[in-house]
Amino acid sequence: MLLLTGQLDRLASPSELKALAAAFPNPARVEVLPDVGHTVAIEAPEPWRARVLDFLA
């Protein structure tokens, strides 16, 4: 599982996503994009897409 969040996300903070990832039997991968808020795919579409494609490869 891939969990993406923005460094500036106030709805799902990086620390909350890291805790969520650790709760899975196989810990999820957490990626934090700098200078991005909650709408990662809208605010940083290129880095978001690159991380998703890398994860799916």
C-alpha distance matrix in Angstrom:
0.0 3.8 6.6 9.9 13.2 16.8 19.0 21.5 19.3 21.5 19.5 16.1 17.2 15.4 16.6 15.4 11.7 12.1 13.6 11.0 8.3 11.1 11.7 9.0 10.8 8.5 7.8 4.7 6.1 8.6 11.0 14.3 16.6 20.3 22.8 20.5 20.4 18.4 18.5 16.5 16.7 20.4 21.4 19.8 19.1 19.6 17.3 14.6 15.2 15.4 12.1 10.4 12.8 12.3 8.6 9.9 12.9
3.8 0.0 3.8 6.5 10.0 13.4 15.7 18.3 16.4 19.0 17.5 14.2 15.0 12.9 14.8 14.1 10.3 10.9 13.3 11.2 8.7 12.0 13.3 11.5 13.7 11.3 9.5 5.8 4.9 6.0 7.6 10.8 12.9 16.6 19.2 16.9 17.2 15.4 15.5 13.2 13.5 17.2 18.0 16.2 15.8 16.2 13.7 11.1 12.2 12.4 8.9 7.8 10.9 10.3 7.2 9.4 12.4
6.6 3.8 0.0 3.8 6.7 10.3 12.7 15.0 12.8 15.2 13.7 10.4 11.2 9.6 11.7 10.8 7.0 8.6 11.1 9.1 7.5 11.2 12.5 11.7 14.7 13.0 10.4 6.8 6.1 4.8 6.3 8.6 10.9 14.4 16.7 14.2 14.0 12.1 12.9 10.9 12.1 15.5 15.9 14.8 15.0 16.1 13.5 10.8 12.9 13.6 10.1 9.7 13.2 13.0 10.4 12.8 15.8
9.9 6.5 3.8 0.0 3.8 7.0 9.8 12.1 10.4 13.4 12.6 9.7 10.2 8.6 11.8 11.5 8.2 10.0 13.0 11.7 10.6 14.1 15.8 15.4 18.4 16.5 13.7 10.3 8.4 5.9 4.9 6.0 7.5 11.1 13.1 10.6 10.7 9.5 9.9 7.4 9.2 12.4 12.3 11.1 11.9 13.1 10.4 7.9 10.8 11.7 8.6 9.0 12.7 12.7 11.1 13.7 16.5
13.2 10.0 6.7 3.8 0.0 3.8 6.6 8.4 6.7 9.9 9.6 7.1 7.1 6.2 9.8 9.8 7.5 9.8 12.7 12.0 11.9 15.1 16.8 17.2 20.5 19.0 15.9 12.8 11.1 7.8 6.4 5.1 6.3 9.0 10.5 7.9 7.5 6.7 8.3 6.4 9.5 11.9 11.0 10.7 12.5 14.2 11.5 9.5 13.0 14.1 11.5 12.3 16.0 16.0 14.7 17.4 20.1
16.8 13.4 10.3 7.0 3.8 0.0 3.8 5.3 5.0 8.8 9.9 8.5 7.5 7.1 10.9 11.6 10.3 12.3 15.2 15.1 15.2 18.1 20.0 20.7 24.0 22.4 19.1 16.2 14.1 10.6 8.3 5.3 4.7 6.1 6.8 4.4 4.7 5.9 7.7 6.0 9.7 11.1 9.1 9.2 11.9 13.6 11.1 10.1 13.9 14.8 12.9 14.4 17.8 17.8 17.2 20.0 22.3
19.0 15.7 12.7 9.8 6.6 3.8 0.0 3.8 5.7 8.7 11.0 9.6 7.2 6.4 9.7 11.5 11.0 12.2 15.0 15.9 16.1 18.4 20.6 21.8 25.0 23.6 20.0 17.6 15.4 11.6 9.5 5.8 5.7 5.0 5.9 5.7 6.4 8.6 11.1 9.7 13.3 14.3 11.8 11.7 14.9 16.1 13.3 13.1 16.9 17.2 15.3 17.3 20.5 20.0 19.5 22.6 24.7
21.5 18.3 15.0 12.1 8.4 5.3 3.8 0.0 3.8 6.2 9.2 9.3 7.4 8.4 11.3 12.5 12.7 14.6 16.8 17.5 18.4 20.8 22.5 24.0 27.4 26.3 22.8 20.3 18.5 14.7 12.9 9.3 8.7 7.5 6.1 5.5 4.5 7.3 10.1 10.0 13.7 13.8 11.2 12.4 15.8 17.6 15.4 15.0 18.8 19.7 18.0 19.7 23.0 22.9 22.4 25.3 27.6
19.3 16.4 12.8 10.4 6.7 5.0 5.7 3.8 0.0 3.8 5.6 5.8 5.2 7.4 10.3 10.3 10.4 13.1 14.9 15.0 16.3 18.9 20.2 21.6 25.2 24.4 21.0 18.5 17.2 13.6 12.5 9.6 9.7 9.9 9.1 6.9 4.1 4.5 8.1 8.8 12.5 12.9 11.3 12.8 15.5 17.9 15.9 14.5 18.1 19.5 17.6 18.5 22.1 22.4 21.4 23.9 26.6
21.5 19.0 15.2 13.4 9.9 8.8 8.7 6.2 3.8 0.0 3.8 5.8 5.5 9.0 10.6 10.0 11.4 14.2 15.1 15.3 17.4 19.7 20.5 22.4 26.1 25.8 22.5 20.3 19.7 16.1 15.6 12.9 13.4 13.3 12.2 10.4 7.2 6.9 10.6 12.1 15.6 15.8 14.4 16.3 19.0 21.5 19.6 18.1 21.7 23.2 21.1 21.8 25.5 25.8 24.5 27.0 29.9
19.5 17.5 13.7 12.6 9.6 9.9 11.0 9.2 5.6 3.8 0.0 3.8 6.1 9.6 11.1 9.2 10.3 13.6 14.1 13.5 15.9 18.4 18.6 20.3 24.1 24.1 21.1 18.9 18.8 15.6 15.6 13.7 14.6 15.4 14.7 12.2 8.7 6.5 10.0 11.9 14.9 15.4 15.0 16.9 18.9 21.7 20.0 17.8 21.1 23.0 20.8 20.8 24.6 25.2 23.5 25.6 28.7
16.1 14.2 10.4 9.7 7.1 8.5 9.6 9.3 5.8 5.8 3.8 0.0 3.8 6.6 8.2 6.1 6.5 10.0 10.8 10.1 12.2 14.8 15.3 16.8 20.6 20.4 17.4 15.1 15.1 12.0 12.5 11.0 12.7 14.1 14.4 11.9 9.2 7.1 10.4 11.1 14.2 15.6 15.2 16.3 18.1 20.5 18.4 16.1 19.3 20.9 18.2 18.3 22.1 22.4 20.4 22.7 25.8
17.2 15.0 11.2 10.2 7.1 7.5 7.2 7.4 5.2 5.5 6.1 3.8 0.0 3.8 5.4 5.2 6.3 8.7 10.0 10.6 12.3 14.4 15.7 17.6 21.2 20.8 17.3 15.4 14.8 11.3 11.5 9.3 11.3 12.1 12.6 11.0 9.1 8.5 12.0 12.1 15.6 17.0 15.7 16.4 18.8 20.8 18.1 16.5 20.1 21.0 18.3 19.1 22.8 22.5 20.9 23.6 26.4
15.4 12.9 9.6 8.6 6.2 7.1 6.4 8.4 7.4 9.0 9.6 6.6 3.8 0.0 3.8 5.4 5.1 6.1 8.7 9.8 10.4 12.4 14.5 16.1 19.4 18.5 14.8 13.0 11.9 8.2 8.5 6.5 9.4 10.5 12.2 11.2 10.5 10.4 13.4 12.3 15.6 17.6 16.2 16.0 18.3 19.6 16.5 15.2 18.7 19.0 16.0 17.3 20.9 20.0 18.4 21.5 24.0
16.6 14.8 11.7 11.8 9.8 10.9 9.7 11.3 10.3 10.6 11.1 8.2 5.4 3.8 0.0 3.8 5.5 5.1 6.3 8.7 9.9 10.8 12.8 15.2 18.3 18.0 14.3 13.4 13.0 9.9 11.2 9.9 13.0 13.8 15.5 14.8 13.8 13.5 16.8 16.0 19.3 21.3 19.9 19.8 22.1 23.3 20.1 18.8 22.2 22.3 19.1 20.3 23.8 22.6 20.7 23.8 26.3
15.4 14.1 10.8 11.5 9.8 11.6 11.5 12.5 10.3 10.0 9.2 6.1 5.2 5.4 3.8 0.0 3.8 5.4 5.1 6.2 8.6 10.0 10.9 13.4 16.9 17.0 13.7 12.7 13.2 10.5 12.3 11.5 14.5 15.9 17.3 15.7 14.0 12.7 15.9 15.7 18.7 20.8 20.0 20.3 22.2 23.9 21.0 19.0 22.2 22.9 19.6 20.1 23.7 23.0 20.7 23.4 26.2
11.7 10.3 7.0 8.2 7.5 10.3 11.0 12.7 10.4 11.4 10.3 6.5 6.3 5.1 5.5 3.8 0.0 3.8 5.3 4.9 6.0 8.6 9.9 11.4 14.9 14.5 11.1 9.4 9.7 7.1 9.2 9.3 12.5 14.7 16.5 14.7 13.5 11.9 14.5 13.6 16.3 18.8 18.4 18.2 19.6 21.1 18.2 16.0 18.9 19.5 16.1 16.4 20.0 19.4 16.9 19.6 22.5
12.1 10.9 8.6 10.0 9.8 12.3 12.2 14.6 13.1 14.2 13.6 10.0 8.7 6.1 5.1 5.4 3.8 0.0 3.8 5.4 5.1 6.3 8.8 10.6 13.6 12.9 9.2 8.4 8.5 6.4 9.2 9.7 13.4 15.4 17.8 16.6 16.0 15.1 17.6 16.2 18.9 21.6 20.8 20.1 21.6 22.5 19.3 17.6 20.4 20.3 16.7 17.5 20.8 19.4 17.0 20.0 22.4
13.6 13.3 11.1 13.0 12.7 15.2 15.0 16.8 14.9 15.1 14.1 10.8 10.0 8.7 6.3 5.1 5.3 3.8 0.0 3.8 5.4 5.2 6.6 9.5 12.5 12.9 9.7 9.9 11.3 9.9 12.9 13.4 16.9 18.8 20.9 19.5 18.4 17.0 19.8 18.9 21.5 24.2 23.6 23.3 24.8 25.9 22.8 20.8 23.6 23.7 20.1 20.5 23.8 22.6 19.8 22.5 25.1
11.0 11.2 9.1 11.7 12.0 15.1 15.9 17.5 15.0 15.3 13.5 10.1 10.6 9.8 8.7 6.2 4.9 5.4 3.8 0.0 3.8 5.4 5.2 7.3 10.9 11.5 8.8 8.3 10.4 9.5 12.7 13.7 17.1 19.5 21.4 19.5 18.1 16.1 18.4 17.7 19.9 22.6 22.7 22.4 23.4 24.8 22.0 19.5 21.9 22.5 18.9 18.6 22.0 21.2 18.2 20.4 23.3
8.3 8.7 7.5 10.6 11.9 15.2 16.1 18.4 16.3 17.4 15.9 12.2 12.3 10.4 9.9 8.6 6.0 5.1 5.4 3.8 0.0 3.8 5.4 5.8 9.0 8.5 5.3 4.7 6.9 7.0 10.7 12.6 16.1 18.9 21.4 19.6 18.9 17.1 19.0 17.6 19.4 22.6 22.6 21.7 22.4 23.3 20.3 18.0 20.1 20.2 16.5 16.3 19.4 18.2 15.1 17.5 20.2
11.1 12.0 11.2 14.1 15.1 18.1 18.4 20.8 18.9 19.7 18.4 14.8 14.4 12.4 10.8 10.0 8.6 6.3 5.2 5.4 3.8 0.0 3.8 5.5 7.8 8.0 5.1 6.9 9.2 9.7 13.4 15.2 18.9 21.3 23.9 22.5 21.8 20.4 22.5 21.1 23.1 26.2 26.0 25.1 26.0 26.7 23.5 21.5 23.6 23.3 19.5 19.6 22.5 20.9 17.8 20.2 22.5
11.7 13.3 12.5 15.8 16.8 20.0 20.6 22.5 20.2 20.5 18.6 15.3 15.7 14.5 12.8 10.9 9.9 8.8 6.6 5.2 5.4 3.8 0.0 3.8 6.6 8.4 6.9 8.6 11.7 12.4 16.1 17.8 21.4 23.9 26.2 24.4 23.2 21.2 23.3 22.4 24.2 27.2 27.5 26.9 27.5 28.6 25.7 23.2 25.2 25.4 21.7 21.1 24.1 22.9 19.5 21.5 24.1
9.0 11.5 11.7 15.4 17.2 20.7 21.8 24.0 21.6 22.4 20.3 16.8 17.6 16.1 15.2 13.4 11.4 10.6 9.5 7.3 5.8 5.5 3.8 0.0 3.8 5.4 5.1 6.7 10.4 12.1 15.8 18.2 21.6 24.5 27.0 25.0 24.1 21.9 23.5 22.3 23.5 26.8 27.4 26.5 26.6 27.5 24.8 22.2 23.6 23.8 20.1 19.2 21.8 20.7 17.1 18.6 21.2
10.8 13.7 14.7 18.4 20.5 24.0 25.0 27.4 25.2 26.1 24.1 20.6 21.2 19.4 18.3 16.9 14.9 13.6 12.5 10.9 9.0 7.8 6.6 3.8 0.0 3.8 5.9 8.7 12.2 14.6 18.3 21.0 24.4 27.4 30.1 28.3 27.6 25.6 26.9 25.5 26.5 30.0 30.6 29.4 29.4 29.9 27.1 24.7 25.8 25.6 22.0 21.0 23.1 21.8 18.2 19.4 21.6
8.5 11.3 13.0 16.5 19.0 22.4 23.6 26.3 24.4 25.8 24.1 20.4 20.8 18.5 18.0 17.0 14.5 12.9 12.9 11.5 8.5 8.0 8.4 5.4 3.8 0.0 3.8 6.3 9.3 12.4 15.8 19.0 22.2 25.3 28.3 26.6 26.4 24.6 25.7 23.8 24.7 28.3 28.8 27.2 27.0 27.2 24.4 22.2 23.1 22.5 19.0 18.2 20.0 18.4 14.9 16.3 18.2
7.8 9.5 10.4 13.7 15.9 19.1 20.0 22.8 21.0 22.5 21.1 17.4 17.3 14.8 14.3 13.7 11.1 9.2 9.7 8.8 5.3 5.1 6.9 5.1 5.9 3.8 0.0 3.8 6.6 9.1 12.7 15.6 19.0 21.9 24.9 23.3 23.2 21.7 23.1 21.1 22.4 25.9 26.1 24.5 24.8 25.0 22.0 20.0 21.4 20.8 17.1 16.8 19.1 17.3 14.0 16.2 18.2
4.7 5.8 6.8 10.3 12.8 16.2 17.6 20.3 18.5 20.3 18.9 15.1 15.4 13.0 13.4 12.7 9.4 8.4 9.9 8.3 4.7 6.9 8.6 6.7 8.7 6.3 3.8 0.0 3.8 6.3 9.8 12.9 16.0 19.2 22.1 20.3 20.3 18.6 19.7 17.6 18.7 22.3 22.6 21.0 21.1 21.5 18.5 16.3 17.7 17.4 13.7 13.3 15.8 14.4 11.1 13.4 15.8
6.1 4.9 6.1 8.4 11.1 14.1 15.4 18.5 17.2 19.7 18.8 15.1 14.8 11.9 13.0 13.2 9.7 8.5 11.3 10.4 6.9 9.2 11.7 10.4 12.2 9.3 6.6 3.8 0.0 3.8 6.6 10.1 13.1 16.3 19.4 18.0 18.5 17.5 18.4 15.8 16.9 20.5 20.4 18.4 18.7 18.6 15.4 13.8 15.3 14.5 10.7 11.1 13.6 11.8 9.0 12.1 14.1
8.6 6.0 4.8 5.9 7.8 10.6 11.6 14.7 13.6 16.1 15.6 12.0 11.3 8.2 9.9 10.5 7.1 6.4 9.9 9.5 7.0 9.7 12.4 12.1 14.6 12.4 9.1 6.3 3.8 0.0 3.8 6.6 9.9 13.0 16.0 14.6 15.1 14.3 15.6 13.1 14.9 18.2 17.7 16.0 16.9 17.2 13.8 12.3 14.7 14.2 10.4 11.5 14.6 13.1 10.9 14.2 16.4
11.0 7.6 6.3 4.9 6.4 8.3 9.5 12.9 12.5 15.6 15.6 12.5 11.5 8.5 11.2 12.3 9.2 9.2 12.9 12.7 10.7 13.4 16.1 15.8 18.3 15.8 12.7 9.8 6.6 3.8 0.0 3.8 6.5 9.7 12.9 11.7 13.0 12.9 13.8 10.8 12.7 15.7 14.8 12.7 14.0 14.0 10.4 9.4 12.2 11.5 8.1 10.1 13.1 11.7 10.6 14.1 16.0
14.3 10.8 8.6 6.0 5.1 5.3 5.8 9.3 9.6 12.9 13.7 11.0 9.3 6.5 9.9 11.5 9.3 9.7 13.4 13.7 12.6 15.2 17.8 18.2 21.0 19.0 15.6 12.9 10.1 6.6 3.8 0.0 3.8 6.4 9.4 8.6 10.1 10.8 12.2 9.5 12.3 14.6 12.9 11.4 13.6 14.0 10.5 10.0 13.5 13.1 10.4 12.7 15.7 14.7 14.1 17.4 19.3
16.6 12.9 10.9 7.5 6.3 4.7 5.7 8.7 9.7 13.4 14.6 12.7 11.3 9.4 13.0 14.5 12.5 13.4 16.9 17.1 16.1 18.9 21.4 21.6 24.4 22.2 19.0 16.0 13.1 9.9 6.5 3.8 0.0 3.8 6.6 6.0 8.6 10.2 10.8 7.7 10.4 12.2 9.9 8.2 10.8 11.1 7.9 8.3 11.9 11.7 10.0 12.5 15.3 14.8 15.0 18.1 19.8
20.3 16.6 14.4 11.1 9.0 6.1 5.0 7.5 9.9 13.3 15.4 14.1 12.1 10.5 13.8 15.9 14.7 15.4 18.8 19.5 18.9 21.3 23.9 24.5 27.4 25.3 21.9 19.2 16.3 13.0 9.7 6.4 3.8 0.0 3.8 5.5 8.6 11.4 12.4 10.0 12.9 13.8 10.7 9.5 12.9 13.1 10.3 11.4 14.9 14.6 13.4 16.2 18.7 18.1 18.6 21.7 23.2
22.8 19.2 16.7 13.1 10.5 6.8 5.9 6.1 9.1 12.2 14.7 14.4 12.6 12.2 15.5 17.3 16.5 17.8 20.9 21.4 21.4 23.9 26.2 27.0 30.1 28.3 24.9 22.1 19.4 16.0 12.9 9.4 6.6 3.8 0.0 3.8 6.9 10.5 11.4 9.9 12.8 12.7 9.1 9.1 12.9 13.8 11.8 12.8 16.3 16.7 16.0 18.4 21.0 20.8 21.4 24.2 25.9
20.5 16.9 14.2 10.6 7.9 4.4 5.7 5.5 6.9 10.4 12.2 11.9 11.0 11.2 14.8 15.7 14.7 16.6 19.5 19.5 19.6 22.5 24.4 25.0 28.3 26.6 23.3 20.3 18.0 14.6 11.7 8.6 6.0 5.5 3.8 0.0 3.8 7.0 7.6 6.3 9.5 9.4 6.3 7.0 10.6 12.3 10.6 10.6 14.2 15.3 14.4 16.1 19.1 19.5 19.6 22.2 24.3
20.4 17.2 14.0 10.7 7.5 4.7 6.4 4.5 4.1 7.2 8.7 9.2 9.1 10.5 13.8 14.0 13.5 16.0 18.4 18.1 18.9 21.8 23.2 24.1 27.6 26.4 23.2 20.3 18.5 15.1 13.0 10.1 8.6 8.6 6.9 3.8 0.0 3.8 5.8 6.3 9.9 9.6 7.4 9.3 12.3 14.8 13.4 12.4 15.9 17.6 16.4 17.4 20.7 21.4 21.0 23.3 25.8
18.4 15.4 12.1 9.5 6.7 5.9 8.6 7.3 4.5 6.9 6.5 7.1 8.5 10.4 13.5 12.7 11.9 15.1 17.0 16.1 17.1 20.4 21.2 21.9 25.6 24.6 21.7 18.6 17.5 14.3 12.9 10.8 10.2 11.4 10.5 7.0 3.8 0.0 3.8 5.7 8.8 9.1 8.5 10.5 12.5 15.5 14.2 12.2 15.5 17.6 16.1 16.4 19.9 20.9 20.0 21.9 24.9
18.5 15.5 12.9 9.9 8.3 7.7 11.1 10.1 8.1 10.6 10.0 10.4 12.0 13.4 16.8 15.9 14.5 17.6 19.8 18.4 19.0 22.5 23.3 23.5 26.9 25.7 23.1 19.7 18.4 15.6 13.8 12.2 10.8 12.4 11.4 7.6 5.8 3.8 0.0 3.8 5.7 5.5 6.0 8.3 9.6 13.0 12.5 10.3 13.1 15.8 14.9 14.8 18.0 19.6 19.0 20.6 23.4
16.5 13.2 10.9 7.4 6.4 6.0 9.7 10.0 8.8 12.1 11.9 11.1 12.1 12.3 16.0 15.7 13.6 16.2 18.9 17.7 17.6 21.1 22.4 22.3 25.5 23.8 21.1 17.6 15.8 13.1 10.8 9.5 7.7 10.0 9.9 6.3 6.3 5.7 3.8 0.0 3.8 5.4 5.2 5.6 7.1 9.9 8.9 6.8 10.0 12.3 11.3 11.7 14.9 16.2 15.9 17.7 20.3
16.7 13.5 12.1 9.2 9.5 9.7 13.3 13.7 12.5 15.6 14.9 14.2 15.6 15.6 19.3 18.7 16.3 18.9 21.5 19.9 19.4 23.1 24.2 23.5 26.5 24.7 22.4 18.7 16.9 14.9 12.7 12.3 10.4 12.9 12.8 9.5 9.9 8.8 5.7 3.8 0.0 3.8 5.8 5.6 4.7 8.1 8.4 5.6 7.6 10.7 10.7 10.2 12.9 15.0 15.0 16.1 18.7
20.4 17.2 15.5 12.4 11.9 11.1 14.3 13.8 12.9 15.8 15.4 15.6 17.0 17.6 21.3 20.8 18.8 21.6 24.2 22.6 22.6 26.2 27.2 26.8 30.0 28.3 25.9 22.3 20.5 18.2 15.7 14.6 12.2 13.8 12.7 9.4 9.6 9.1 5.5 5.4 3.8 0.0 3.8 5.7 5.5 9.3 10.4 8.7 10.5 13.5 14.0 13.8 16.2 18.4 18.7 19.7 22.2
21.4 18.0 15.9 12.3 11.0 9.1 11.8 11.2 11.3 14.4 15.0 15.2 15.7 16.2 19.9 20.0 18.4 20.8 23.6 22.7 22.6 26.0 27.5 27.4 30.6 28.8 26.1 22.6 20.4 17.7 14.8 12.9 9.9 10.7 9.1 6.3 7.4 8.5 6.0 5.2 5.8 3.8 0.0 3.8 6.2 9.1 9.5 9.0 11.5 13.7 14.1 14.9 17.4 18.9 19.5 21.1 23.2
19.8 16.2 14.8 11.1 10.7 9.2 11.7 12.4 12.8 16.3 16.9 16.3 16.4 16.0 19.8 20.3 18.2 20.1 23.3 22.4 21.7 25.1 26.9 26.5 29.4 27.2 24.5 21.0 18.4 16.0 12.7 11.4 8.2 9.5 9.1 7.0 9.3 10.5 8.3 5.6 5.6 5.7 3.8 0.0 3.8 5.7 5.8 6.0 8.6 10.2 10.9 12.3 14.4 15.6 16.7 18.4 20.2
19.1 15.8 15.0 11.9 12.5 11.9 14.9 15.8 15.5 19.0 18.9 18.1 18.8 18.3 22.1 22.2 19.6 21.6 24.8 23.4 22.4 26.0 27.5 26.6 29.4 27.0 24.8 21.1 18.7 16.9 14.0 13.6 10.8 12.9 12.9 10.6 12.3 12.5 9.6 7.1 4.7 5.5 6.2 3.8 0.0 3.8 5.7 5.0 5.9 8.5 10.0 10.4 12.0 14.1 15.3 16.3 18.1
19.6 16.2 16.1 13.1 14.2 13.6 16.1 17.6 17.9 21.5 21.7 20.5 20.8 19.6 23.3 23.9 21.1 22.5 25.9 24.8 23.3 26.7 28.6 27.5 29.9 27.2 25.0 21.5 18.6 17.2 14.0 14.0 11.1 13.1 13.8 12.3 14.8 15.5 13.0 9.9 8.1 9.3 9.1 5.7 3.8 0.0 3.8 5.4 5.2 6.2 8.7 10.0 10.6 12.2 14.2 15.4 16.4
17.3 13.7 13.5 10.4 11.5 11.1 13.3 15.4 15.9 19.6 20.0 18.4 18.1 16.5 20.1 21.0 18.2 19.3 22.8 22.0 20.3 23.5 25.7 24.8 27.1 24.4 22.0 18.5 15.4 13.8 10.4 10.5 7.9 10.3 11.8 10.6 13.4 14.2 12.5 8.9 8.4 10.4 9.5 5.8 5.7 3.8 0.0 3.8 5.5 5.1 6.2 8.6 9.9 10.5 12.2 14.3 15.4
14.6 11.1 10.8 7.9 9.5 10.1 13.1 15.0 14.5 18.1 17.8 16.1 16.5 15.2 18.8 19.0 16.0 17.6 20.8 19.5 18.0 21.5 23.2 22.2 24.7 22.2 20.0 16.3 13.8 12.3 9.4 10.0 8.3 11.4 12.8 10.6 12.4 12.2 10.3 6.8 5.6 8.7 9.0 6.0 5.0 5.4 3.8 0.0 3.8 5.5 5.3 6.3 8.7 10.0 10.7 12.4 14.4
15.2 12.2 12.9 10.8 13.0 13.9 16.9 18.8 18.1 21.7 21.1 19.3 20.1 18.7 22.2 22.2 18.9 20.4 23.6 21.9 20.1 23.6 25.2 23.6 25.8 23.1 21.4 17.7 15.3 14.7 12.2 13.5 11.9 14.9 16.3 14.2 15.9 15.5 13.1 10.0 7.6 10.5 11.5 8.6 5.9 5.2 5.5 3.8 0.0 3.8 5.5 5.1 6.1 8.4 9.8 10.5 12.1
15.4 12.4 13.6 11.7 14.1 14.8 17.2 19.7 19.5 23.2 23.0 20.9 21.0 19.0 22.3 22.9 19.5 20.3 23.7 22.5 20.2 23.3 25.4 23.8 25.6 22.5 20.8 17.4 14.5 14.2 11.5 13.1 11.7 14.6 16.7 15.3 17.6 17.6 15.8 12.3 10.7 13.5 13.7 10.2 8.5 6.2 5.1 5.5 3.8 0.0 3.8 5.5 5.2 6.0 8.5 10.0 10.5
12.1 8.9 10.1 8.6 11.5 12.9 15.3 18.0 17.6 21.1 20.8 18.2 18.3 16.0 19.1 19.6 16.1 16.7 20.1 18.9 16.5 19.5 21.7 20.1 22.0 19.0 17.1 13.7 10.7 10.4 8.1 10.4 10.0 13.4 16.0 14.4 16.4 16.1 14.9 11.3 10.7 14.0 14.1 10.9 10.0 8.7 6.2 5.3 5.5 3.8 0.0 3.8 5.5 5.1 6.1 8.6 10.0
10.4 7.8 9.7 9.0 12.3 14.4 17.3 19.7 18.5 21.8 20.8 18.3 19.1 17.3 20.3 20.1 16.4 17.5 20.5 18.6 16.3 19.6 21.1 19.2 21.0 18.2 16.8 13.3 11.1 11.5 10.1 12.7 12.5 16.2 18.4 16.1 17.4 16.4 14.8 11.7 10.2 13.8 14.9 12.3 10.4 10.0 8.6 6.3 5.1 5.5 3.8 0.0 3.8 5.4 5.1 6.2 8.7
12.8 10.9 13.2 12.7 16.0 17.8 20.5 23.0 22.1 25.5 24.6 22.1 22.8 20.9 23.8 23.7 20.0 20.8 23.8 22.0 19.4 22.5 24.1 21.8 23.1 20.0 19.1 15.8 13.6 14.6 13.1 15.7 15.3 18.7 21.0 19.1 20.7 19.9 18.0 14.9 12.9 16.2 17.4 14.4 12.0 10.6 9.9 8.7 6.1 5.2 5.5 3.8 0.0 3.8 5.4 5.1 6.1
12.3 10.3 13.0 12.7 16.0 17.8 20.0 22.9 22.4 25.8 25.2 22.4 22.5 20.0 22.6 23.0 19.4 19.4 22.6 21.2 18.2 20.9 22.9 20.7 21.8 18.4 17.3 14.4 11.8 13.1 11.7 14.7 14.8 18.1 20.8 19.5 21.4 20.9 19.6 16.2 15.0 18.4 18.9 15.6 14.1 12.2 10.5 10.0 8.4 6.0 5.1 5.4 3.8 0.0 3.8 5.5 5.2
8.6 7.2 10.4 11.1 14.7 17.2 19.5 22.4 21.4 24.5 23.5 20.4 20.9 18.4 20.7 20.7 16.9 17.0 19.8 18.2 15.1 17.8 19.5 17.1 18.2 14.9 14.0 11.1 9.0 10.9 10.6 14.1 15.0 18.6 21.4 19.6 21.0 20.0 19.0 15.9 15.0 18.7 19.5 16.7 15.3 14.2 12.2 10.7 9.8 8.5 6.1 5.1 5.4 3.8 0.0 3.8 5.6
9.9 9.4 12.8 13.7 17.4 20.0 22.6 25.3 23.9 27.0 25.6 22.7 23.6 21.5 23.8 23.4 19.6 20.0 22.5 20.4 17.5 20.2 21.5 18.6 19.4 16.3 16.2 13.4 12.1 14.2 14.1 17.4 18.1 21.7 24.2 22.2 23.3 21.9 20.6 17.7 16.1 19.7 21.1 18.4 16.3 15.4 14.3 12.4 10.5 10.0 8.6 6.2 5.1 5.5 3.8 0.0 3.8
12.9 12.4 15.8 16.5 20.1 22.3 24.7 27.6 26.6 29.9 28.7 25.8 26.4 24.0 26.3 26.2 22.5 22.4 25.1 23.3 20.2 22.5 24.1 21.2 21.6 18.2 18.2 15.8 14.1 16.4 16.0 19.3 19.8 23.2 25.9 24.3 25.8 24.9 23.4 20.3 18.7 22.2 23.2 20.2 18.1 16.4 15.4 14.4 12.1 10.5 10.0 8.7 6.1 5.2 5.6 3.8 0.0
